[in-house]
Amino acid sequence: MSKVWQPTLPAVYRELSDPELRLRIQMARDALGSRLVILGHHYQQDAIIDFADFTGDSFELSRRAADQKNAEFVVFCGVHFIAESAGILTDESVQVILPDLGAGCSMADMANLDQTVDAWAQLHDVCPDQLIVPITYMNSSAAIKAFVGEHGGAVCTSSNCRNVLEWALAGGADSGQGAVGSGQEMIDLDKPRSDVSLSSPSSLPTAHRPLPTRRTKILFFPDQHLGRNTAYAMGFPLDKMIVWDPRLDLGGNTEQQVRDADFVLWKGHCSVHALFRPEHVDQARLAHPGVKVIVHPECKWEVVQKADLAGSTAYIVDQVKKAPPGTVWAIGTEVHLVNRLKQLHPEQTIIVLSDCQCLCTTMFRVDPPHLCWVLENLVNGTVVNQIKVDAHTRKWSLVALERMLSIKGTANPSHAGQPRPSVWADQENVRAGIVD
């Protein structure tokens, strides 16, 4: 794997004024021309988004990275785990660069490979007769993605989590869908779901179930909240979900609890979305009668239940875009996205759900001085901060990512509160900018 420490930025880049930085970035960008593609995550500051060729959430940017066939350099203005994914999905001749190697993710750091291997062994010891399918959120290291790929699972994003979980409940790679198969029957995700109750795997119609039937258990990591909110919206009760604390034997659960669970949720969370609390929803409704509350599914279950809508950043962007003038929104996600939506839609009233500093501080490390530094080095023939992944990790991470990309459709809950399994919005064509 590539180094994860950031070299000291030459002092001159900190001394440049904002106009000087913008001019030098644009000059370097023009000099590199079609050799360069800049990808910008939607949680980025505006000064970075201004120079992005493509913006989007992690799902969209993953696809954009995979589409880069002719570029020599992809400068990924996001965080380390997404840059790794971009490096895996692009051709090996494409060099992927992260402007600041210190732009990490606390959630991704909450699951490491040793802990995952140990949890996997314990789960199989306790549940030898069950099929365990690992699903990892995009916000995880390449090592975790590789583990998932090697063990029959897939990556998901908040845009397509439900679709990926349906695929996993149908047997994952063993279902014959998404890269590796055994010829067993599978769920057709393109067909209407009105004939399927998702209260449990055994409720799938016999004609659509993988054969032979084995009880399927999902190991979902590293974000417990996305897993819980999505599974609940699919009709699974909370008592069929357990939290796995990797520091404790059996994750802090009894053997019976492990055997009975349909979902094993890794004890991880987003440090930004964890800041939103149920009382913030109450306060927003009190201060702004008639407000529509929309939150990201990385928020706690209690927050999602109080909200009107919940979905990925792409879903949030799309809902605001479609709303009529005069709509009042309280949005529970990263503040840069909320402020950008406020600027784009002055005909609406848009506030952040809480006045806490809901800022992704590691994403914020990618700033104009670092972008200017990497681009001018490229102009001079020097590649700095290249993201590299070893061959084994690349191979199996690619399997997990390609399984995700092969699962058709993206799905977001169009209503929070009580689960409504049949009501989901297809966001396949959403184009607006921020990461999952």
C-alpha positions in Angstrom: 0.0 0.0 0.0 1.1 3.6 -0.5 2.5 5.8 2.1 -0.1 7.7 4.1 2.0 10.6 5.5 2.0 14.0 3.9 5.2 15.7 2.9 5.6 19.2 4.2 4.1 21.6 1.7 6.6 24.1 0.3 6.1 27.4 2.1 5.6 29.4 -1.1 2.2 27.7 -1.6 1.0 29.0 1.8 2.2 32.5 0.9 0.2 32.8 -2.3 -3.0 34.8 -2.2 -6.3 33.2 -3.3 -6.3 34.9 -6.7 -2.7 33.8 -7.3 -3.5 30.3 -6.3 -6.5 30.2 -8.7 -4.5 31.6 -11.5 -1.7 29.1 -11.1 -4.1 26.1 -10.7 -5.8 27.1 -13.9 -2.5 27.6 -15.8 -1.4 24.1 -14.7 -4.7 22.6 -15.6 -4.6 24.2 -19.0 -1.0 23.0 -19.5 -1.9 19.4 -18.7 -5.1 19.5 -20.9 -6.7 16.1 -21.6 -4.0 14.3 -19.7 -5.6 15.4 -16.5 -9.0 14.7 -14.9 -10.0 16.2 -11.5 -12.6 14.5 -9.4 -14.3 16.4 -6.6 -16.3 15.0 -3.8 -19.4 16.9 -2.8 -18.1 17.6 0.7 -15.3 19.6 -0.7 -15.0 23.3 -0.3 -16.1 25.5 -3.2 -12.6 26.6 -4.0 -11.8 23.0 -5.0 -15.1 22.2 -6.6 -14.6 25.1 -9.0 -11.8 23.2 -10.7 -13.4 19.7 -10.7 -14.2 18.1 -14.0 -16.7 15.9 -12.3 -18.4 16.1 -8.9 -20.5 13.6 -7.1 -20.9 11.2 -4.2 -18.7 8.1 -3.7 -20.9 6.0 -6.0 -20.8 8.5 -8.9 -17.1 9.2 -8.5 -16.3 5.5 -8.5 -18.0 5.2 -11.8 -16.3 8.3 -13.1 -12.9 6.9 -12.1 -13.7 3.6 -13.9 -14.6 5.6 -17.1 -11.2 7.3 -17.3 -9.6 5.4 -20.2 -7.5 8.1 -21.8 -6.3 10.3 -19.0 -2.8 9.9 -17.6 -3.6 11.5 -14.2 -6.6 11.5 -12.0 -6.4 14.0 -9.2 -8.9 12.9 -6.6 -10.1 15.7 -4.3 -11.6 13.6 -1.6 -10.3 11.3 1.1 -7.8 8.4 1.0 -10.2 5.5 0.8 -12.0 6.9 -2.2 -8.7 7.7 -3.9 -7.7 4.1 -3.3 -11.0 3.0 -5.0 -10.3 5.3 -7.9 -6.8 3.8 -8.2 -8.2 0.3 -8.3 -11.0 1.0 -10.8 -8.8 2.9 -13.3 -6.4 1.3 -15.7 -3.0 0.6 -14.1 -1.5 3.1 -16.6 -3.5 5.9 -14.9 -1.8 7.6 -12.0 -4.2 8.6 -9.2 -3.1 11.4 -6.9 -4.5 12.6 -3.6 -3.5 16.3 -3.0 -3.1 15.7 0.8 -2.3 12.2 2.0 -3.5 13.4 5.5 -7.1 13.4 4.1 -8.2 10.2 5.8 -11.5 9.0 7.3 -12.1 8.2 10.9 -14.9 5.8 10.0 -12.6 3.9 7.6 -10.1 3.6 10.4 -12.6 2.0 12.7 -12.3 -1.4 10.9 -8.8 -2.9 10.3 -8.0 -6.2 8.6 -6.8 -8.0 11.7 -10.0 -7.3 13.5 -12.1 -8.3 10.4 -10.3 -11.6 10.1 -10.8 -12.3 13.8 -14.5 -11.5 13.6 -14.9 -13.6 10.5 -13.4 -16.6 12.3 -15.6 -16.1 15.4 -18.8 -15.8 13.3 -18.1 -19.0 11.4 -17.3 -20.8 14.7 -20.7 -19.9 16.1 -22.7 -20.1 12.9 -21.1 -23.0 10.9 -24.4 -23.8 9.1 -25.1 -20.2 8.0 -24.0 -18.3 4.9 -22.2 -15.2 6.0 -21.9 -12.5 3.3 -19.6 -9.5 4.1 -20.7 -6.1 2.8 -18.5 -3.1 3.3 -19.4 0.6 2.9 -17.3 2.5 0.5 -15.8 4.3 3.5 -13.3 1.6 4.2 -9.7 0.8 3.3 -8.7 -1.1 0.3 -7.6 -4.0 2.6 -11.2 -4.3 3.9 -12.6 -4.1 0.3 -10.2 -6.9 -0.7 -11.3 -9.1 2.2 -14.9 -8.6 1.2 -14.2 -9.4 -2.4 -12.2 -12.6 -1.5 -15.1 -13.8 0.7 -18.0 -13.4 -1.7 -19.2 -9.9 -0.7 -19.4 -6.5 -2.3 -18.9 -2.8 -1.6 -21.9 -0.5 -1.2 -22.5 3.2 -1.0 -25.4 5.1 0.7 -26.9 5.4 -2.8 -27.1 1.7 -3.5 -27.0 0.1 -0.1 -30.4 -1.5 -0.3 -29.8 -3.0 -3.7 -26.5 -4.5 -2.5 -28.1 -5.9 0.6 -30.8 -7.5 -1.5 -28.1 -9.1 -3.6 -26.3 -10.3 -0.4 -29.5 -11.7 1.0 -29.9 -13.7 -2.2 -26.6 -15.3 -1.5 -24.1 -12.7 -2.6 -21.5 -14.1 -5.1 -22.9 -17.6 -4.5 -26.2 -16.5 -6.0 -24.7 -16.3 -9.5 -25.1 -12.6 -9.7 -22.3 -10.0 -9.8 -19.1 -11.6 -11.0 -18.9 -15.0 -9.4 -21.8 -17.5 -9.4 -22.8 -21.0 -8.9 -25.7 -21.1 -11.4 -28.3 -20.7 -8.6 -31.4 -18.7 -9.1 -31.4 -15.0 -8.0 -33.6 -12.0 -7.4 -34.1 -9.9 -10.5 -33.4 -6.4 -9.1 -34.9 -4.8 -12.3 -38.4 -6.2 -11.5 -40.9 -4.5 -9.2 -40.6 -5.5 -5.6 -44.3 -5.4 -4.8 -44.3 -9.2 -4.8 -41.6 -9.5 -2.2 -41.7 -8.8 1.5 -38.3 -8.1 2.8 -39.1 -8.7 6.5 -36.7 -11.7 6.4 -34.6 -13.6 3.8 -37.0 -16.5 4.1 -39.9 -14.3 2.8 -38.5 -14.2 -0.7 -40.6 -16.1 -3.2 -39.3 -19.6 -3.7 -38.8 -19.0 -7.4 -36.5 -16.1 -6.6 -34.5 -17.6 -3.7 -31.0 -19.0 -4.1 -31.1 -22.8 -4.0 -30.3 -24.6 -1.8 -31.6 -22.4 1.0 -29.2 -21.6 3.9 -29.8 -18.9 6.4 -28.0 -15.8 5.3 -26.3 -13.4 7.7 -24.9 -10.1 6.7 -21.6 -8.8 8.2 -21.9 -5.0 7.5 -19.1 -2.6 8.2 -17.8 -0.2 9.1 -20.8 2.1 9.6 -23.4 0.6 11.9 -26.0 3.4 11.2 -26.2 3.0 7.5 -26.6 -0.8 7.9 -29.3 -0.4 10.6 -31.2 2.3 8.8 -31.2 0.4 5.5 -32.1 -2.9 7.0 -34.9 -1.4 9.0 -36.3 0.4 5.9 -36.3 -3.1 4.2 -38.5 -4.4 7.0 -36.0 -6.1 9.3 -36.7 -5.4 13.0 -34.1 -4.0 15.3 -33.9 -7.2 17.4 -32.5 -9.0 14.3 -29.5 -6.7 14.3 -26.5 -6.8 16.7 -23.6 -4.5 17.0 -20.1 -6.0 16.8 -17.5 -4.4 19.0 -14.1 -5.7 17.6 -12.4 -5.1 20.9 -14.7 -7.7 22.7 -15.1 -11.4 22.3 -18.0 -12.2 20.0 -18.3 -8.5 19.5 -19.8 -8.2 23.0 -22.7 -10.6 22.2 -23.7 -14.0 23.4 -23.5 -17.0 21.1 -27.3 -17.1 20.9 -27.5 -13.4 19.9 -24.9 -14.0 17.1 -26.8 -17.0 15.8 -30.2 -15.3 15.8 -29.1 -12.0 14.1 -29.7 -11.4 10.5 -27.4 -8.4 10.5 -24.0 -8.1 12.3 -23.3 -4.3 12.3 -19.7 -3.3 12.9 -19.3 -0.7 15.7 -18.3 2.2 13.5 -19.8 5.6 12.6 -19.2 8.9 10.8 -17.9 11.6 13.1 -19.8 14.3 11.2 -23.3 12.6 11.0 -23.0 11.3 14.6 -23.2 14.9 15.7 -26.9 15.1 14.7 -29.3 14.2 17.5 -33.1 13.6 17.7 -33.6 16.9 19.7 -32.1 18.8 16.7 -35.1 17.6 14.6 -37.5 18.8 17.4 -35.7 22.2 17.6 -35.9 22.7 13.8 -39.6 21.9 13.7 -40.2 24.3 16.6 -38.2 27.2 15.0 -39.4 26.6 11.5 -43.0 25.3 11.4 -43.6 23.3 8.2 -39.9 22.6 7.7 -39.0 19.4 5.8 -36.2 17.5 7.6 -33.9 15.4 5.3 -30.9 13.5 6.7 -28.1 11.2 5.6 -28.5 7.5 6.5 -25.2 7.7 8.3 -27.2 9.5 11.0 -28.4 7.6 14.1 -31.6 5.5 13.7 -33.4 7.8 16.2 -32.6 10.8 14.0 -33.7 9.1 10.8 -37.0 8.1 12.4 -37.8 11.7 13.2 -36.9 13.0 9.8 -39.2 13.3 6.8 -36.7 12.0 4.3 -33.4 10.1 4.4 -31.0 9.3 1.6 -27.5 9.7 0.2 -26.0 13.1 -0.7 -27.1 12.6 -4.3 -30.7 12.0 -3.1 -30.5 15.1 -0.8 -29.3 17.2 -3.7 -32.0 15.9 -6.0 -34.8 16.4 -3.5 -33.9 20.0 -2.9 -33.5 20.6 -6.7 -37.0 19.3 -7.3 -38.7 21.2 -4.4 -40.9 24.2 -5.2 -39.9 27.8 -4.3 -40.6 28.6 -0.7 -39.7 25.1 0.6 -38.0 25.2 4.0 -35.4 22.5 4.6 -33.3 21.4 7.6 -30.6 19.2 6.2 -28.6 16.8 8.3 -25.3 16.3 6.5 -21.9 17.9 6.0 -22.0 21.7 6.1 -20.2 22.4 2.8 -23.0 20.6 0.9 -25.7 22.4 2.9 -24.1 25.8 2.2 -23.7 25.0 -1.5 -27.3 24.0 -1.8 -28.2 27.2 -0.1 -26.3 29.2 -2.7 -27.8 27.2 -5.6 -31.4 27.5 -4.4 -32.0 31.1 -3.0 -35.7 30.5 -3.7 -35.8 28.1 -0.8 -34.9 28.4 2.9 -32.1 25.9 3.7 -30.5 25.5 7.1 -28.2 22.9 8.6 -30.1 20.7 11.0 -27.8 21.6 13.9 -25.6 24.6 14.5 -22.7 22.4 15.6 -19.7 22.4 13.4 -20.7 19.6 11.1 -17.5 19.8 9.0 -15.6 16.9 7.5 -12.2 18.2 8.7 -10.1 15.6 6.8 -11.9 16.4 3.6 -11.1 20.0 4.3 -7.4 19.2 4.2 -7.6 19.1 0.4 -7.2 22.8 -0.2 -6.1 25.1 -3.1 -2.4 25.2 -1.9 -2.2 21.4 -2.0 -4.0 21.2 -5.4 -1.7 23.8 -6.9 1.3 21.9 -5.6 0.4 18.5 -7.1 -0.6 20.1 -10.4 2.5 22.1 -10.8 4.6 19.1 -10.0 2.8 17.2 -12.8 3.5 20.0 -15.2 7.2 19.7 -14.3 7.1 15.9 -14.8 7.0 14.9 -11.2 4.3 12.8 -9.7 3.7 13.4 -6.0 1.2 11.7 -3.6 0.4 8.9 -6.0 -2.0 6.3 -4.5 -0.8 2.8 -5.0 -2.4 -0.5 -4.0 -0.5 -3.9 -4.0 -1.5 -6.5 -6.6 -3.4 -8.9 -4.2 -5.3 -6.1 -2.6 -6.1 -4.5 -6.0 -7.3 -7.8 -7.5 -9.8 -8.6 -4.8 -10.9 -5.0 -4.1 -11.7 -4.7 -7.8 -13.8 -7.8 -7.5 -15.8 -6.3 -4.7 -16.2 -2.9 -6.5 -17.2 -4.5 -9.8 -19.8 -6.5 -8.0 -21.2 -3.3 -6.7 -21.2 -1.6 -10.1 -22.8 -4.7 -11.7 -25.8 -4.5 -9.3 -28.3 -2.4 -11.2 -30.0 0.7 -9.8 -29.4 2.8 -6.8 -32.1 3.1 -4.1 -32.8 5.6 -1.4 -35.6 5.7 1.1 -38.1 8.4 0.1 -39.6 8.5 3.6 -38.0 8.1 7.0 -39.9 6.9 10.1 -41.8 3.6 9.7 -40.2 1.3 7.1 -41.8 1.5 3.6 -40.0 -1.3 1.7 -41.8 -0.5 -1.6 -41.1 3.2 -1.7 -37.6 4.0 -3.0 -36.3 6.6 -5.4 -34.0 5.6 -8.3 -31.1 8.0 -8.4 -29.2 6.4 -11.2 -28.9 9.6 -13.2 -28.4 12.1 -10.4 -25.5 14.4 -11.2 -24.6 16.9 -8.5 -21.7 17.1 -6.1 -20.7 15.6 -2.7 -19.3 12.1 -1.4 -21.3 9.5 0.5 
